[in-house]
Amino acid sequence: MTKSTSKTTSVVQDRLESTILTKSVNNVHIMLLNRPKQLNAFNYLMVDTMFIHFKEWEKSESVNMIILKGQGGVFGAGEKRETINRCFQFDTVAEIIEALHKEGSIFSLETIKQICKGSPVSVTLTLEQMRRGAKLSLSQCLFREHKSWHVSKNEPDVHEGISSVIYKKSSRWSRLNYTNIDFEIDILEKYIDADVEKALKVTSDKKDCYLTTQGRKFGLPTGEEVRRAWRKNNLDSDESIVFWFIHRRNNKYGVAEEVKEILAQEKNI
């Protein structure tokens, strides 16, 4: 490698590392997207770097939680969100896999491996449920998921998948590949339009039945919640704010670390 090439590689690596910042607090690993001027838009190098970190953390027994954030209050968008949208815009799994092959990034190739580990019928059903679920309420999605499970629990692919994990053997799916799937029969008739004896009962089919605000007390605090608590409760120190949230969240793991991180960011603004 020439000095010029080495210098260029070093500069690219330095820029890359500065756009993906990581740190650990006890057993919590935090990844910060650091391109606020570009609204933390992803590019290929960022995705590959994130993937490398995630694979390392996946192998570590000391990681209990991963927090992904965006500098400047914006989590992230694709670079024109082209990377993901270009691959997952298609209606069939076969087309998505072909698009991922063309992308050729580490993330894309690893995604293909993960897709191909599953049953062709199950993956096709999952894609169809996601497409339909985008226009449904949560209760409607749960109803469809419950119905699909009642059908799939008796299908050979479920037992084959469990056996392959337990005995670490290759799977022999009911459909060898995606070209062998009859969408009308294997997906629509068997799962989507199936009649089941025990239908899931929900309290409401309204879209606003399950609001995200109803579950806020079970999650980690947001920056707005920390600021609101500080104003309304006359909390005069960082320690008092942290203690207030720990008490309100019933000592939930990660709450103290999250509040401290938010407070540190507020001081840097």
C-alpha positions as CSV (number, residue, x, y, z in Angstrom):
1,M,0.0,0.0,0.0
2,T,1.4,3.4,-1.0
3,K,1.6,6.3,1.5
4,S,-1.0,8.2,-0.5
5,T,-3.5,5.2,-0.4
6,S,-2.8,4.7,3.3
7,K,-3.4,8.4,4.1
8,T,-6.7,8.4,2.1
9,T,-7.8,5.2,3.9
10,S,-7.0,6.7,7.3
11,V,-8.9,9.9,6.5
12,V,-12.0,7.9,5.4
13,Q,-11.8,5.8,8.5
14,D,-11.6,8.8,10.8
15,R,-14.6,10.4,9.1
16,L,-16.5,7.2,9.4
17,E,-15.8,6.7,13.1
18,S,-16.8,10.3,13.8
19,T,-20.3,9.6,12.2
20,I,-20.9,6.6,14.4
21,L,-20.1,7.2,18.1
22,T,-20.4,4.4,20.7
23,K,-19.9,4.2,24.5
24,S,-20.8,1.8,27.3
25,V,-22.4,2.6,30.6
26,N,-22.3,-0.5,32.8
27,N,-24.0,-3.2,30.6
28,V,-25.8,-0.6,28.4
29,H,-24.2,0.1,25.0
30,I,-25.1,3.4,23.3
31,M,-24.7,4.1,19.6
32,L,-25.0,7.8,18.5
33,L,-25.5,8.7,14.8
34,N,-23.4,11.9,14.4
35,R,-24.4,13.6,11.2
36,P,-26.8,16.3,12.5
37,K,-26.3,18.6,9.5
38,Q,-27.5,15.7,7.2
39,L,-30.3,14.8,9.6
40,N,-28.3,11.7,10.5
41,A,-28.9,10.2,7.1
42,F,-27.5,6.7,6.6
43,N,-25.0,5.8,4.0
44,Y,-23.5,2.5,3.0
45,L,-20.4,2.9,5.2
46,M,-22.4,3.9,8.2
47,V,-24.7,0.9,7.9
48,D,-21.8,-1.5,7.6
49,T,-20.1,0.0,10.6
50,M,-23.2,-0.2,12.7
51,F,-23.6,-3.8,11.6
52,I,-20.1,-4.7,12.8
53,H,-20.8,-3.1,16.2
54,F,-24.1,-5.0,16.5
55,K,-22.5,-8.3,15.7
56,E,-19.8,-7.7,18.3
57,W,-22.4,-6.7,20.9
58,E,-24.5,-9.8,20.0
59,K,-21.6,-12.1,21.0
60,S,-21.0,-10.3,24.3
61,E,-22.6,-11.7,27.5
62,S,-22.2,-8.3,29.2
63,V,-24.6,-6.4,26.9
64,N,-28.1,-6.2,28.4
65,M,-29.4,-3.2,26.4
66,I,-28.6,-1.3,23.2
67,I,-29.7,2.3,22.8
68,L,-29.7,3.9,19.4
69,K,-29.8,7.7,19.2
70,G,-29.4,10.5,16.8
71,Q,-27.3,13.7,17.4
72,G,-29.4,16.9,17.4
73,G,-32.7,15.2,18.3
74,V,-33.1,13.5,14.9
75,F,-32.8,9.7,14.9
76,G,-31.9,9.2,11.2
77,A,-33.1,8.9,7.7
78,G,-31.8,7.0,4.8
79,E,-29.7,8.8,2.3
80,K,-32.9,9.8,0.4
81,R,-33.9,6.3,2.8
82,E,-32.8,4.9,-0.7
83,T,-30.7,2.0,0.7
84,I,-33.6,0.3,2.5
85,N,-36.5,1.6,0.4
86,R,-34.9,0.4,-2.8
87,C,-34.6,-3.1,-1.5
88,F,-37.8,-3.5,0.4
89,Q,-40.2,-1.7,-1.9
90,F,-41.1,-4.9,-3.8
91,D,-44.2,-7.1,-3.2
92,T,-42.4,-10.5,-3.3
93,V,-39.6,-11.9,-1.2
94,A,-37.8,-13.1,-4.4
95,E,-37.7,-9.5,-5.7
96,I,-36.4,-8.2,-2.4
97,I,-33.6,-10.8,-2.3
98,E,-32.6,-9.9,-5.8
99,A,-32.5,-6.2,-4.9
100,L,-30.3,-6.9,-1.8
101,H,-27.9,-8.9,-4.0
102,K,-27.5,-5.9,-6.3
103,E,-26.8,-3.6,-3.3
104,G,-23.9,-5.8,-2.3
105,S,-23.2,-4.3,1.1
106,I,-22.3,-6.3,4.1
107,F,-25.7,-5.5,5.6
108,S,-27.5,-6.5,2.4
109,L,-25.7,-9.8,2.1
110,E,-26.2,-10.7,5.8
111,T,-29.9,-9.8,5.5
112,I,-30.2,-12.3,2.6
113,K,-28.7,-15.0,4.9
114,Q,-31.2,-14.2,7.6
115,I,-34.1,-14.3,5.2
116,C,-33.0,-17.6,3.7
117,K,-32.8,-19.2,7.1
118,G,-36.6,-19.1,7.4
119,S,-39.3,-21.1,5.8
120,P,-40.3,-19.7,2.4
121,V,-44.0,-19.9,3.4
122,S,-43.4,-18.2,6.8
123,V,-41.3,-15.4,5.3
124,T,-43.8,-14.8,2.5
125,L,-46.6,-14.7,5.1
126,T,-44.7,-12.3,7.3
127,L,-44.1,-9.9,4.4
128,E,-47.8,-10.0,3.5
129,Q,-48.9,-9.4,7.1
130,M,-46.6,-6.4,7.4
131,R,-47.9,-4.9,4.1
132,R,-51.5,-5.3,5.3
133,G,-50.7,-4.3,8.9
134,A,-49.5,-0.9,7.8
135,K,-53.1,0.1,7.1
136,L,-54.7,-1.6,10.2
137,S,-55.1,-0.8,13.8
138,L,-53.1,-2.7,16.5
139,S,-56.1,-4.7,17.5
140,Q,-56.8,-5.8,13.9
141,C,-53.1,-6.7,13.5
142,L,-53.3,-8.8,16.7
143,F,-56.4,-10.5,15.4
144,R,-54.7,-11.5,12.1
145,E,-51.5,-12.6,13.9
146,H,-53.6,-14.8,16.3
147,K,-55.4,-16.4,13.4
148,S,-52.2,-17.1,11.5
149,W,-50.7,-18.8,14.5
150,H,-53.7,-21.1,15.0
151,V,-53.1,-22.3,11.4
152,S,-49.3,-22.4,11.4
153,K,-48.9,-24.4,14.7
154,N,-50.1,-27.5,13.0
155,E,-48.0,-27.0,9.8
156,P,-44.8,-29.1,9.2
157,D,-42.6,-26.0,8.7
158,V,-43.1,-24.9,12.4
159,H,-42.0,-28.3,13.7
160,E,-39.2,-28.4,11.2
161,G,-37.9,-25.0,12.2
162,I,-37.9,-25.9,15.9
163,S,-36.1,-29.2,15.2
164,S,-33.5,-27.5,13.1
165,V,-32.6,-25.2,16.0
166,I,-32.6,-27.9,18.7
167,Y,-30.7,-30.5,16.8
168,K,-28.7,-28.1,14.7
169,K,-29.6,-29.7,11.4
170,S,-30.6,-28.4,8.0
171,S,-34.3,-27.6,7.5
172,R,-36.5,-29.4,5.0
173,W,-39.3,-26.9,4.2
174,S,-42.6,-27.7,2.7
175,R,-41.7,-25.4,-0.2
176,L,-38.1,-25.6,-1.4
177,N,-38.0,-22.0,-2.5
178,Y,-40.1,-18.9,-3.2
179,T,-40.9,-20.0,-6.8
180,N,-42.7,-23.1,-5.5
181,I,-45.2,-21.0,-3.5
182,D,-48.8,-20.6,-4.7
183,F,-49.7,-17.3,-3.2
184,E,-53.4,-17.8,-3.5
185,I,-53.5,-21.2,-1.9
186,D,-50.4,-21.2,0.4
187,I,-50.9,-17.7,1.8
188,L,-54.3,-16.2,1.2
189,E,-56.6,-19.2,1.5
190,K,-54.6,-21.0,4.3
191,Y,-53.7,-18.1,6.5
192,I,-55.1,-14.6,5.6
193,D,-58.7,-15.8,4.8
194,A,-58.7,-18.8,7.2
195,D,-61.6,-19.6,9.5
196,V,-60.5,-20.5,13.0
197,E,-62.5,-21.9,15.9
198,K,-61.1,-19.6,18.6
199,A,-60.9,-16.0,17.4
200,L,-59.0,-13.4,19.4
201,K,-61.3,-11.1,21.5
202,V,-60.2,-7.5,21.7
203,T,-61.8,-4.7,23.7
204,S,-62.0,-2.3,20.7
205,D,-61.3,-2.3,17.0
206,K,-60.7,1.5,17.0
207,K,-57.4,2.7,15.8
208,D,-56.9,4.8,18.9
209,C,-57.6,2.0,21.3
210,Y,-53.9,1.4,22.0
211,L,-52.1,4.8,22.2
212,T,-48.4,4.9,22.6
213,T,-48.9,7.3,25.5
214,Q,-50.6,4.5,27.5
215,G,-47.4,2.6,27.6
216,R,-45.0,5.5,28.3
217,K,-44.6,4.6,32.0
218,F,-43.2,1.3,31.0
219,G,-40.5,2.6,28.7
220,L,-37.3,4.7,29.1
221,P,-37.9,8.5,29.7
222,T,-37.7,10.9,26.8
223,G,-36.0,14.3,26.8
224,E,-39.4,16.0,26.9
225,E,-40.4,13.9,29.9
226,V,-37.2,14.9,31.8
227,R,-37.7,18.6,31.1
228,R,-41.4,18.4,32.1
229,A,-40.6,16.6,35.3
230,W,-37.9,19.2,36.2
231,R,-40.3,22.1,35.6
232,K,-43.4,20.7,37.4
233,N,-41.7,19.1,40.4
234,N,-39.1,21.7,41.3
235,L,-36.3,19.3,41.0
236,D,-33.1,21.3,41.8
237,S,-30.3,18.8,41.0
238,D,-29.4,16.1,38.5
239,E,-29.5,13.6,41.4
240,S,-33.0,14.5,42.3
241,I,-34.2,14.2,38.7
242,V,-32.6,10.7,38.4
243,F,-34.1,9.6,41.7
244,W,-37.5,10.9,40.7
245,F,-37.6,8.8,37.5
246,I,-36.1,5.7,39.2
247,H,-39.0,5.8,41.7
248,R,-41.6,6.5,39.1
249,R,-40.3,3.7,36.8
250,N,-40.1,1.2,39.7
251,N,-36.3,1.0,39.5
252,K,-36.6,-0.2,35.8
253,Y,-33.2,-1.2,34.4
254,G,-31.6,1.5,32.2
255,V,-33.7,4.4,33.5
256,A,-31.0,6.0,35.5
257,E,-28.5,5.7,32.6
258,E,-31.0,7.2,30.2
259,V,-31.8,10.2,32.4
260,K,-28.2,10.9,33.0
261,E,-27.5,10.8,29.3
262,I,-30.3,13.2,28.6
263,L,-29.2,15.6,31.2
264,A,-25.6,15.5,29.8
265,Q,-26.9,16.3,26.4
266,E,-29.1,19.2,27.7
267,K,-26.0,20.8,29.2
268,N,-24.1,20.6,25.9
269,I,-26.9,22.5,24.0
